[in-house]
């Protein structure tokens, strides 16, 4: 499952600023490749991404 929210701010006609927050949840340890039988591996894995970017349009 992936959830994402973000904003884009227009600086000029050819450039933007971008901010994106993304959360990713794995429901099974087989999907992400870390299925080992350790005592502390009781819960499903998840990722949190924060992306900040500058976008320049080639026109």
N, C-alpha and C positions, 0 to 999 in steps of 0.2 A: 504494500500500500504506500502510495506517495501522495503527500499533500504539499502544496506550494502556494506562497503568496508573495507578491512583489509589486514594486512601483517603478515607473519610468518617468523621468523628468526631462522635458525638452529644453536643451540649452540654446541651441541655434538651429537653423534649418538643416544642418548636416550632422548634428551631434546630440546625444542623449546621455544622461546618467541613469544607471539601473541598479536597483537593490532587490535581491531575491532571497527569501528564506524558504528552505525546503526540508521536510522531515520525511524520512523513509523508514518503514517498519518491515522487518522480515518475520513472517508467521511461522517459519520452519528453519531449523538450523541446517537443513540440507540445501536450501537455496543459496545462502551466502557462502557455503563451503567450509564452515567452521563447526562441523558436527563432531565434537569430541566429548567424551564421557567424563568430564571433570566435575567435581562437586560444586564449583561456583558457576557452572554453565547451566543454570536453571531457567533462565529467562530468554526470550527471543531478542535478537540484536536489532539495533536501530541506529540511524545516522541523522545528523543535523548539519545542514549546509547553510552558510551565509555567504552569498555572492554579492560583490560590489563591482560594477563595471562601467566603463566608458565606451560608448558606442559611436563610431564614426561611420557615416554612410558614404560609400563610394558612388558618386553620381557623375 
